[in-house]
């Protein structure tokens, strides 16, 4: 039985859309972001609520539109649960804690589940090297920050401290 099926049947004690995960996303993606805005770090990608974009939303995401708290809650729950179930398809280590699952889910919510599934962090966690995998959410094997860069208008990779702070927070959550 896959981890996805075990989650759906309650055979493992992992909760979809846990309060810890939703609070973490609120901290880093924003609380009360009811007006769709152009995310500067994502090259102007229209974003609303807790990081909802056109790539994840069942509804159009148009800059300037207002989303009610109810719509945000509905779509956030849908997007988070869908992302967590997709993550469960590539997470083979059934011994992960809720916090580790939530940290990986946050990473997937931000960078896309396929990027998280292909990450060094998930590879290590699947090898039951949880502490190393959690550290890999923020640090490369060479000791340099990872997942904390954006490409500027000139095509240069630029380090963003705020992104690294989020990765450090995810690594802490993952290991706790």
Secondary structure in CASP SS format (residue, H / E / C, confidence):
PFRMAT SS
TARGET T0000
AUTHOR 0000-0000-0000
METHOD secondary structure of the structure
MODEL  1
X C 1.00
X C 1.00
X H 1.00
X H 1.00
X H 1.00
X H 1.00
X H 1.00
X H 1.00
X H 1.00
X C 1.00
X C 1.00
X C 1.00
X C 1.00
X C 1.00
X C 1.00
X C 1.00
X C 1.00
X C 1.00
X H 1.00
X H 1.00
X H 1.00
X H 1.00
X H 1.00
X H 1.00
X H 1.00
X H 1.00
X H 1.00
X H 1.00
X H 1.00
X C 1.00
X C 1.00
X C 1.00
X C 1.00
X C 1.00
X E 1.00
X C 1.00
X E 1.00
X E 1.00
X E 1.00
X H 1.00
X H 1.00
X H 1.00
X C 1.00
X C 1.00
X E 1.00
X E 1.00
X E 1.00
X E 1.00
X C 1.00
X C 1.00
X C 1.00
X E 1.00
X E 1.00
X C 1.00
X C 1.00
X C 1.00
X C 1.00
X C 1.00
X C 1.00
X C 1.00
X C 1.00
X C 1.00
X C 1.00
X C 1.00
X C 1.00
X E 1.00
X C 1.00
X C 1.00
X H 1.00
X H 1.00
X H 1.00
X H 1.00
X H 1.00
X H 1.00
X H 1.00
X H 1.00
X H 1.00
X H 1.00
X H 1.00
X H 1.00
X H 1.00
X H 1.00
X H 1.00
X H 1.00
X H 1.00
X H 1.00
X H 1.00
X H 1.00
X H 1.00
X H 1.00
X C 1.00
X C 1.00
X C 1.00
X C 1.00
X C 1.00
X C 1.00
X C 1.00
X H 1.00
X H 1.00
X H 1.00
X H 1.00
X H 1.00
X H 1.00
X H 1.00
X H 1.00
X H 1.00
X H 1.00
X H 1.00
X H 1.00
X H 1.00
X H 1.00
X C 1.00
X H 1.00
X H 1.00
X H 1.00
X H 1.00
X H 1.00
X C 1.00
X C 1.00
X H 1.00
X H 1.00
X H 1.00
X H 1.00
X H 1.00
X H 1.00
X H 1.00
X C 1.00
X C 1.00
X C 1.00
X H 1.00
X H 1.00
X H 1.00
X H 1.00
X H 1.00
X H 1.00
X C 1.00
X C 1.00
X C 1.00
X E 1.00
X C 1.00
X C 1.00
X C 1.00
X C 1.00
X C 1.00
X E 1.00
X C 1.00
X C 1.00
X C 1.00
X E 1.00
X E 1.00
X E 1.00
X C 1.00
X C 1.00
X C 1.00
X C 1.00
X C 1.00
X E 1.00
X E 1.00
X E 1.00
X C 1.00
X H 1.00
X H 1.00
X H 1.00
X H 1.00
X H 1.00
X H 1.00
X H 1.00
X H 1.00
X H 1.00
X H 1.00
X H 1.00
X H 1.00
X H 1.00
X H 1.00
X H 1.00
X C 1.00
END
